[in-house]
Amino acid sequence: MRVYIRPPRPEDERVYSEAVVRSADHLRPWNPVEPDGLPDLVRRQGPVLRSYLIFDREDDGLVGRVNVANIVRARFRNGSLGYDSYVPYAGTGRMTEGMRLIVDRCFAEGPDGLGLHRLEINVQPENERSLAMAKRLGFRHEGFSPRMLFLDGAWRDHERFALTAEEWPGAA
C-alpha cells in the first residue's frame, strides 16, 4: 500500500485546509468546499460518525478524507461512506487503496474495527470517477435515489451502492 489511514486530529487543520483549497475545483461539482471544516469534523466524531484521513506513505501528503456516517448498530450494523480526494493525488489510485483500508476497518471487529455488516456509497450519476471507484471496490448497484442530498443549492440525485461483509474480498 502506498497509503496509510488514521482518524483526523486537531493538528491536521493546516494540511487539511491547504488540501481542500488546492482541490476546490476538483471537489466543487460533487461536495461542499469547506477548508475550515476540520475542527467541526473532529468535534463530531462519535458513535454515528467516524472519519479517516488517507495519507501518502512517501511524502505524508493528504490524499483524501472519508466519513463513515449514519452508523446504525443492533441488527442493521450499517454505515454510509462519503469521501473527497485531493489534488495532486486524485486519479493516482491512492484513494482506492485508502478506501480498501477503511472498508477493512469498517468490517473488522475489535477495538479498532467498527464491526459493521453493511456499507453504502451514494454517488451523483455524473461523478464518473466515484462511480468507477465504488465498482472497483466491489460495491453492487442497488438503485437510484432521486433528490437525495441538498448540495450546491439544489436537491441532487444519487446512485446507491452497497456491500456486505460477506462480499468483501478482505473478509476473514
C-alpha positions in Angstrom: 0.0 0.0 0.0 1.2 3.5 -0.9 -1.1 5.0 1.8 -2.0 4.8 5.4 -5.1 5.9 7.3 -5.9 7.4 10.7 -8.6 9.5 12.4 -8.3 13.3 11.9 -6.6 15.2 14.7 -6.7 19.0 15.5 -3.1 19.3 14.4 -4.2 18.3 10.9 -6.1 21.6 10.4 -3.4 23.3 8.3 -2.7 20.4 5.9 -6.4 19.7 5.6 -7.3 23.3 4.8 -4.5 23.5 2.2 -5.6 20.3 0.5 -9.2 21.4 0.3 -8.3 24.9 -1.1 -5.9 23.3 -3.6 -8.6 20.8 -4.7 -11.6 23.3 -4.8 -12.2 22.9 -8.5 -12.0 19.2 -8.2 -14.4 19.0 -5.3 -17.0 21.7 -6.1 -19.1 19.8 -8.6 -19.8 17.0 -6.0 -19.3 18.2 -2.4 -19.1 21.4 -0.4 -15.7 23.0 -0.3 -15.1 23.7 3.4 -11.4 24.3 4.1 -12.2 25.4 7.6 -14.3 22.3 8.4 -11.8 20.0 10.2 -12.4 21.3 13.7 -16.1 20.7 13.5 -15.5 17.2 11.9 -13.1 16.3 14.8 -15.7 17.5 17.3 -18.5 15.5 15.8 -16.6 12.1 16.0 -18.6 9.5 18.0 -20.9 6.5 17.7 -22.7 7.6 14.5 -19.7 9.3 12.7 -16.1 8.1 12.2 -13.8 9.9 9.9 -10.4 8.9 8.5 -7.7 10.8 6.6 -5.7 9.0 3.9 -2.0 9.9 3.7 0.6 9.1 1.1 3.4 7.0 2.7 6.2 8.6 0.7 5.6 12.2 1.4 2.9 12.2 4.1 0.7 14.3 1.8 -3.1 14.3 2.4 -4.7 12.0 -0.3 -8.3 12.3 0.9 -10.9 12.2 3.7 -13.5 9.5 4.3 -16.6 9.8 6.6 -18.4 6.7 7.8 -21.7 8.4 8.6 -25.1 7.4 9.7 -23.7 4.4 11.6 -26.5 2.2 13.0 -25.8 -0.7 15.3 -28.0 -3.5 16.6 -29.5 -5.7 13.8 -28.6 -3.3 11.0 -24.9 -2.6 11.6 -24.7 -0.3 8.6 -22.8 2.9 7.7 -22.6 5.3 4.7 -19.3 6.2 3.2 -18.7 9.7 1.9 -15.3 10.9 0.6 -13.2 13.5 -1.0 -9.9 13.0 -2.8 -7.4 15.8 -3.0 -5.1 17.1 -5.7 -2.3 16.1 -6.6 -3.2 12.5 -5.6 -6.7 12.4 -7.3 -6.6 9.9 -10.2 -3.5 8.0 -8.9 -5.2 5.0 -7.3 -4.2 6.1 -3.8 -7.8 7.0 -2.8 -8.9 3.5 -3.8 -6.1 2.0 -1.7 -7.1 4.1 1.2 -10.8 3.1 0.8 -9.8 -0.6 0.9 -8.1 0.0 4.3 -11.2 1.8 5.5 -13.6 -0.8 4.3 -11.4 -3.4 6.1 -11.7 -1.3 9.3 -15.4 -0.9 8.9 -16.0 -4.7 8.7 -13.4 -5.6 11.4 -14.4 -6.4 15.0 -12.3 -5.4 18.0 -11.1 -2.2 19.4 -10.0 -0.6 16.1 -12.8 -2.1 13.9 -16.3 -0.7 13.6 -17.9 -4.1 13.4 -20.3 -3.2 10.6 -22.1 -5.7 8.4 -23.1 -3.4 5.5 -21.8 -0.3 3.9 -23.4 2.1 1.4 -22.0 4.6 -1.1 -24.2 7.2 -2.7 -22.8 8.9 -5.8 -24.2 11.6 -8.1 -24.8 10.0 -11.5 -22.4 12.4 -13.3 -19.5 11.7 -11.0 -17.8 9.1 -13.2 -14.7 8.7 -11.0 -16.6 7.9 -7.8 -18.9 5.5 -9.7 -15.9 3.7 -11.0 -14.3 3.5 -7.5 -17.5 2.1 -6.0 -17.4 -0.6 -8.7 -13.7 -1.3 -8.3 -14.2 -1.8 -4.6 -16.9 -4.4 -5.3 -19.9 -2.4 -4.3 -23.1 -3.6 -6.1 -25.6 -1.1 -7.6 -28.8 -1.2 -5.6 -30.8 1.6 -7.1 -31.4 5.3 -7.8 -32.4 7.8 -5.2 -33.9 11.0 -6.7 -33.3 14.3 -4.9 -31.4 12.6 -2.1 -29.0 15.3 -0.9 -29.1 19.1 -0.9 -25.8 20.2 -2.4 -24.8 23.4 -4.1 -28.3 24.9 -3.8 -30.3 22.0 -5.2 -31.5 18.5 -4.4 -29.2 16.1 -6.2 -30.0 12.6 -7.4 -27.7 9.7 -6.4 -26.9 6.2 -7.5 -26.9 3.8 -4.5 -24.3 1.1 -4.0 -23.9 -1.4 -1.1 -21.5 -4.1 0.1 -21.8 -6.6 3.0 -19.0 -8.1 5.0 -19.6 -11.5 3.3 -19.0 -9.9 -0.1 -15.8 -8.1 0.8 -12.6 -9.8 -0.5 -10.8 -8.9 2.7 -13.4 -10.7 4.9 -12.0 -13.4 7.1 
